[in-house]
Amino acid sequence: MYLLEEAILEFLHHCRYEKNLSPKTLQFYHIDLLQLQKFLQREKHSTEIKAITKVELRGYLEHLSSLKPKSVKRKVATLKAMFNYLEFEDRIEVNPLRKMRIKIKEPFQLPKALNLQEMGAIFKTAYLKLQNKRESDYAYFEALRNVVVIELLFATGARVSEIAGLKTDHINLDTGVVTIKGKGNKERIIQICNTHTFEVLRNYQKQFAKLIQDAKGAFLVNRLGKALTDQSIRNMIRKLAQEAKVNKHVTPHMFRHSFATLLLEKEVDIKYIQAMLGHSSIVTTQIYTHVNREKQRQILQAKHPRMDFAVAGT
């Protein structure tokens, strides 16, 4: 008898050692598959792989229906990946998902970005925290590290997980080159061209070299000398935005959206933005062409040909 528990372990082993997927992807796969296992057990269904049919999977999808469409799509994709693997390895005859018509429609949502004034207010708040603090105090280290975090987020347009995962050897402070490890372990190169940003990074690395070294190569560290987590960065950004009186729910991902949107406003070719963001398809990047309504208003006010003629009586 080949049980789901065994199948999960075998599939994750395949993903880790044969497909070389990232630890974060493996973590999500594990969470999603354990959720299926718990559902089957709670509903008193068999967890033998060959006994899992489209009937049980339909019940599971109904169970997931209260979640956001994006979450459901991810969990379905996880199931498809595992059952495809099991079919390929002859653990099952047919992937039960092949005979299911699953269509999950995500609502179209424009990415939320910060304008220059809002971004400036957050930066000003972060830099003010550096003032009047002794360099020997932890408060100074925390303030400087937080400045480094927001500088890196805005300078690179990287995802929060990519920033949290930066290692010391990913940042060349002689050339200003940052190597970003993206999805699927794909690497992309971003150059730090702002001299002030560059100096802040060098200052942080120089002053806290010992702490960084003790963190086993992590560039961004906490008070315990461990790598800074995604959640710590989210909390820090939220607090900074509140102190800066930015009337939005600000997340690290909004720095990425702002990076792309503001570059587009500067008429940077979308192909270059695609490469810098690490998008495999330009279709993903094109969403930013719909974002900034204020810029659209400015263009139409200044450039629309209707502005070139007047009509009597108007």
Residue pairs with C-beta under 8 A, 6 or more apart in sequence:
1 48
2 48
2 49
2 50
2 91
3 47
3 48
3 49
4 33
4 36
4 37
4 40
4 47
4 48
4 49
4 52
5 37
5 47
7 49
7 82
7 86
7 91
8 30
8 33
8 34
8 37
8 82
10 89
11 29
11 33
11 81
11 82
11 85
11 86
12 26
12 29
12 30
12 33
14 85
15 21
15 25
15 26
15 29
15 81
16 26
20 185
21 29
21 184
22 183
22 184
22 185
24 161
28 74
28 78
29 78
29 81
29 82
32 74
32 75
32 78
32 79
33 78
33 79
33 82
35 75
36 60
36 79
37 47
39 59
39 60
39 63
40 46
40 47
40 52
40 56
40 60
41 47
43 56
43 59
45 51
45 52
45 56
45 59
46 52
49 86
49 91
49 92
50 92
52 96
53 96
54 96
54 97
54 99
54 100
57 79
57 96
57 97
57 100
58 100
61 72
61 76
61 102
64 71
64 72
64 75
65 72
67 75
69 104
69 105
69 106
69 107
70 106
72 104
73 104
73 106
76 97
76 102
76 104
79 97
80 95
80 97
83 92
83 95
83 96
83 97
84 95
86 92
86 95
87 93
87 94
87 95
110 287
110 290
110 291
111 253
111 254
111 257
111 260
111 261
111 287
111 288
111 291
112 248
112 254
112 257
113 254
113 257
113 258
113 260
113 261
113 262
113 291
113 292
114 122
114 246
114 248
114 250
114 254
114 255
114 257
114 258
115 258
115 294
116 262
118 244
118 246
118 248
118 250
119 154
119 255
119 258
121 244
121 245
121 246
122 150
122 237
122 240
122 241
122 244
122 246
122 250
123 150
123 154
124 244
125 240
125 243
125 244
126 143
126 146
126 147
126 150
126 240
127 147
129 143
129 146
129 147
130 140
130 143
130 144
130 147
133 139
133 140
133 143
134 140
135 207
138 223
141 207
141 208
141 211
141 223
142 223
144 200
144 203
144 204
144 207
144 208
145 204
145 208
145 220
145 221
145 228
146 236
146 240
147 200
147 204
148 200
148 201
148 204
148 220
149 163
149 220
149 228
149 233
149 236
149 237
150 237
150 240
150 255
151 197
151 200
151 201
152 158
152 163
152 166
152 178
152 201
153 160
153 163
153 237
153 252
153 255
153 256
154 255
154 258
154 259
155 178
155 190
155 192
155 194
155 197
156 162
156 163
156 178
156 180
156 190
156 192
156 259
156 276
157 190
157 255
157 256
157 259
157 260
157 276
157 277
158 180
158 190
158 256
159 182
159 252
159 253
159 256
160 230
160 233
160 234
160 251
160 252
160 253
161 230
162 180
162 181
162 182
163 220
163 233
163 252
164 220
164 227
164 228
164 229
164 230
164 232
164 233
165 181
165 227
166 178
166 180
166 218
166 219
166 220
167 217
167 218
167 219
168 205
168 212
168 213
168 217
168 218
168 219
169 217
170 178
170 179
170 180
170 181
170 219
171 177
171 178
171 179
171 201
171 205
171 219
172 178
173 198
173 201
173 202
173 205
175 191
176 191
176 192
176 193
176 198
177 189
177 190
177 191
177 192
178 189
178 190
178 191
178 192
179 187
179 188
179 189
180 187
180 188
180 189
180 190
180 278
181 187
182 188
182 278
183 278
186 278
188 275
188 276
188 278
190 276
192 198
192 201
205 212
205 219
208 221
211 221
211 225
212 218
212 219
212 221
214 225
215 221
215 225
215 226
215 227
216 227
218 226
218 227
218 228
220 227
220 228
221 227
221 228
222 228
222 229
222 232
230 252
233 252
234 251
234 252
237 250
237 251
237 252
237 255
238 249
238 250
238 251
240 250
241 248
241 250
248 254
256 277
257 288
257 291
259 276
259 277
260 273
260 277
260 285
260 288
261 288
261 291
261 292
263 272
263 273
263 276
264 270
264 273
264 288
264 289
264 291
264 292
265 292
265 295
270 282
270 285
270 286
270 288
270 289
271 282
273 285
273 288
274 282
274 284
274 285
277 284
277 285
279 285
301 307
